[in-house]
Amino acid sequence: MKPIRVWLTPTIPNPWKVVLRPPFINLNPNASVPAIEDPNTGVVLWESGAIVTYIIERYDKDLKLTYPDDRVQDKHALNQWLHFQMSLQGPFYHQAGWFNFLHPEKIASVQERFNNECKRQLGVLNGVLEGKEWLVGEKMTYADLSFVPWNDILHQCIPMAAEDRFKEFPNVQAWHERMTSRDSWKMIADARKKAMEEQDLAWTGMPKGMPTYQEYLDKIAKGEDTRVST
């Protein structure tokens, strides 16, 4: 079996590296990552939720991260939580990060709006996880894992110390730690860190030392080298 080709960038939240030109836009006209090419089936997909659903349906034959068809409630509940993550957690965490750290103007009412919504979502998860280890059923599934990347960088979306991310949400903290303590997550985190160091990127996705996001865009528009000399 051939490996799936994944188009991505090593930064989270949403990456800012340039993927707005061919051949990438031939795969994804929305010019965002991730996207995949599966040489085993010829399938090309973009949008993380669609990619997750495809990989689970196509390759999780042992049902390690999902449930069988006869568990109708559980199987559809997994999809429900994936949609919650895609429509709420991802967009709102991203907007919080943008307005707290990258937007050229600080607008207190907008920052408060997105910060509060992020915390509201954490409150929902904290309540659902009361007395439970996982969102659905008796095991970790793709629904649980879909929340890990954004929750892991909550302190890069809302200004706070990393250790304080889940101070008000103990069930979320325990759930998050159950997943990030796994070797598979540690391997991904190490690979991301190495890639960012090799490409000299800050956590915002811009080159280290780049003063502002607008300056970064201006350099790209002019075709200039965006690397920062030291």
C-alpha positions as CSV (number, residue, x, y, z in Angstrom):
1,M,0.0,0.0,0.0
2,K,1.3,3.4,-1.0
3,P,1.5,6.2,1.6
4,I,-1.1,9.0,1.4
5,R,0.5,12.3,0.5
6,V,-0.5,15.1,2.9
7,W,-0.2,18.8,2.1
8,L,0.3,20.8,5.3
9,T,2.4,23.3,7.1
10,P,3.9,22.8,10.5
11,T,2.2,25.6,12.3
12,I,-1.0,25.8,14.2
13,P,-3.4,27.6,14.2
14,N,-4.3,28.0,10.5
15,P,-1.0,28.3,8.6
16,W,0.1,31.4,6.9
17,K,2.8,30.0,4.6
18,V,2.1,30.5,0.9
19,V,0.1,27.7,-0.6
20,L,-1.9,30.0,-2.9
21,R,-0.3,28.9,-6.2
22,P,-0.2,25.8,-8.4
23,P,0.2,22.9,-8.0
24,F,-1.6,23.3,-4.7
25,I,-4.6,25.2,-5.9
26,N,-5.2,22.6,-8.5
27,L,-5.9,20.3,-5.6
28,N,-7.8,22.7,-3.4
29,P,-9.3,25.8,-5.0
30,N,-9.9,27.2,-1.5
31,A,-6.0,27.3,-1.1
32,S,-6.0,26.1,2.4
33,V,-4.4,23.1,4.2
34,P,-4.6,20.3,4.9
35,A,-5.3,18.4,1.7
36,I,-4.5,14.8,0.8
37,E,-3.8,12.7,-2.3
38,D,-4.3,8.9,-1.8
39,P,-2.4,7.1,-4.6
40,N,-4.2,3.8,-3.6
41,T,-7.6,5.1,-4.6
42,G,-6.9,8.3,-6.6
43,V,-8.9,10.3,-4.1
44,V,-8.0,13.9,-3.5
45,L,-9.7,15.7,-0.6
46,W,-9.4,18.9,1.4
47,E,-11.2,20.1,4.6
48,S,-9.9,18.3,7.7
49,G,-13.3,16.8,8.6
50,A,-13.8,15.3,5.2
51,I,-10.3,13.9,5.4
52,V,-10.9,12.4,8.8
53,T,-14.1,10.8,7.7
54,Y,-12.5,9.3,4.6
55,I,-9.5,7.8,6.4
56,I,-11.7,6.3,9.1
57,E,-14.1,4.8,6.5
58,R,-11.4,3.6,4.2
59,Y,-8.6,2.4,6.5
60,D,-9.9,1.8,10.0
61,K,-11.1,-1.7,9.2
62,D,-10.5,-2.9,12.8
63,L,-12.7,-0.1,14.1
64,K,-10.0,1.1,16.5
65,L,-11.3,4.7,16.4
66,T,-14.9,4.2,15.5
67,Y,-17.9,1.9,16.2
68,P,-19.7,-0.7,14.1
69,D,-22.8,0.1,12.1
70,D,-25.1,-1.7,14.6
71,R,-24.1,0.9,17.2
72,V,-26.2,3.5,15.4
73,Q,-26.4,6.1,18.2
74,D,-22.7,5.9,18.9
75,K,-21.6,6.0,15.3
76,H,-23.6,9.1,14.5
77,A,-22.6,10.7,17.8
78,L,-19.0,10.6,16.6
79,N,-19.9,12.5,13.5
80,Q,-21.9,14.9,15.6
81,W,-18.8,15.8,17.7
82,L,-16.6,16.0,14.6
83,H,-19.1,18.6,13.2
84,F,-19.0,20.5,16.6
85,Q,-15.2,20.6,16.4
86,M,-15.2,21.8,12.7
87,S,-18.0,24.4,13.0
88,L,-17.3,25.8,16.5
89,Q,-13.9,24.9,18.0
90,G,-11.7,25.4,15.0
91,P,-13.3,28.7,13.7
92,F,-13.7,30.3,17.1
93,Y,-10.2,29.4,18.4
94,H,-8.8,30.7,15.1
95,Q,-10.6,34.0,15.4
96,A,-9.7,34.4,19.0
97,G,-6.0,33.9,18.1
98,W,-6.3,36.3,15.2
99,F,-7.9,39.2,17.2
100,N,-5.7,38.6,20.3
101,F,-2.4,38.3,18.5
102,L,-2.3,39.2,14.8
103,H,-5.0,41.8,14.1
104,P,-3.3,45.2,13.7
105,E,-6.0,46.8,16.0
106,K,-7.0,45.6,19.4
107,I,-10.8,45.6,19.6
108,A,-11.8,44.7,23.1
109,S,-15.4,43.8,22.4
110,V,-14.4,41.5,19.6
111,Q,-11.7,39.8,21.6
112,E,-14.1,39.3,24.5
113,R,-16.7,37.8,22.1
114,F,-14.3,35.1,20.8
115,N,-12.6,34.5,24.1
116,N,-15.9,33.9,25.8
117,E,-17.1,31.6,23.1
118,C,-14.0,29.5,23.3
119,K,-14.5,29.1,27.1
120,R,-18.2,28.4,26.6
121,Q,-17.3,25.5,24.3
122,L,-14.8,24.2,26.9
123,G,-17.6,24.3,29.4
124,V,-19.8,22.2,27.1
125,L,-17.0,19.6,26.8
126,N,-16.3,19.7,30.5
127,G,-19.9,19.0,31.3
128,V,-20.2,16.1,28.8
129,L,-17.1,14.5,30.1
130,E,-18.3,14.5,33.7
131,G,-17.8,10.9,34.9
132,K,-16.6,9.8,31.5
133,E,-13.2,9.2,29.9
134,W,-14.3,9.7,26.3
135,L,-16.9,11.7,24.4
136,V,-18.7,8.6,23.0
137,G,-18.8,5.1,24.4
138,E,-16.0,3.3,26.1
139,K,-12.9,4.1,24.1
140,M,-11.0,6.9,22.4
141,T,-12.3,7.7,18.9
142,Y,-11.6,10.1,16.1
143,A,-14.1,12.4,17.7
144,D,-11.9,12.8,20.8
145,L,-8.8,13.2,18.8
146,S,-10.2,15.9,16.5
147,F,-10.2,18.3,19.5
148,V,-6.5,17.8,20.5
149,P,-4.6,20.1,18.1
150,W,-6.6,23.3,18.9
151,N,-6.9,22.6,22.6
152,D,-3.2,22.1,22.7
153,I,-2.6,25.7,21.6
154,L,-5.4,27.4,23.5
155,H,-2.8,29.6,25.1
156,Q,-1.8,30.8,21.6
157,C,-5.4,31.8,21.0
158,I,-6.3,33.4,24.3
159,P,-3.4,35.1,26.2
160,M,-2.7,32.8,29.2
161,A,0.1,30.6,30.5
162,A,0.1,27.1,28.9
163,E,-0.4,25.5,32.3
164,D,-3.6,27.5,32.9
165,R,-5.4,26.4,29.7
166,F,-7.9,24.2,31.4
167,K,-7.8,25.5,35.0
168,E,-11.5,26.0,35.0
169,F,-12.2,22.7,33.2
170,P,-10.7,19.8,35.0
171,N,-12.5,17.1,33.0
172,V,-11.2,18.6,29.7
173,Q,-7.7,18.7,31.2
174,A,-7.7,15.1,32.2
175,W,-9.2,14.1,28.8
176,H,-6.6,16.2,26.9
177,E,-3.8,14.7,28.9
178,R,-5.0,11.1,28.2
179,M,-4.6,11.8,24.5
180,T,-1.4,13.9,24.5
181,S,0.4,11.4,26.7
182,R,0.2,8.9,23.9
183,D,3.4,8.1,21.9
184,S,1.6,8.9,18.6
185,W,0.9,12.5,19.7
186,K,4.4,13.0,21.0
187,M,5.7,11.8,17.7
188,I,3.6,14.3,15.8
189,A,4.5,17.2,18.2
190,D,8.2,16.4,17.8
191,A,7.9,16.3,14.0
192,R,6.0,19.7,14.0
193,K,8.6,21.3,16.3
194,K,11.5,20.1,14.1
195,A,9.8,21.3,10.9
196,M,9.2,24.7,12.4
197,E,12.8,25.0,13.6
198,E,14.1,23.9,10.1
199,Q,11.9,26.5,8.4
200,D,12.6,29.2,11.1
201,L,9.0,29.7,11.8
202,A,7.3,31.3,14.8
203,W,4.1,29.8,16.2
204,T,2.1,32.3,14.2
205,G,3.3,30.7,11.0
206,M,5.4,33.7,10.0
207,P,9.2,33.7,9.9
208,K,10.7,34.4,13.3
209,G,11.4,38.1,13.7
210,M,8.8,39.3,11.2
211,P,7.4,42.4,12.8
212,T,3.8,42.2,11.6
213,Y,1.5,40.0,9.6
214,Q,0.9,42.9,7.2
215,E,4.6,43.3,6.5
216,Y,4.7,39.6,5.8
217,L,1.8,39.9,3.3
218,D,3.5,42.9,1.6
219,K,6.7,40.9,1.1
220,I,4.8,38.0,-0.4
221,A,2.9,40.3,-2.7
222,K,6.2,41.8,-3.9
223,G,7.8,38.4,-4.4
224,E,10.4,39.2,-1.8
225,D,12.2,36.7,0.4
226,T,10.3,36.5,3.7
227,R,13.2,35.1,5.7
228,V,14.4,37.5,8.4
229,S,18.1,38.2,8.5
230,T,19.8,37.9,11.9
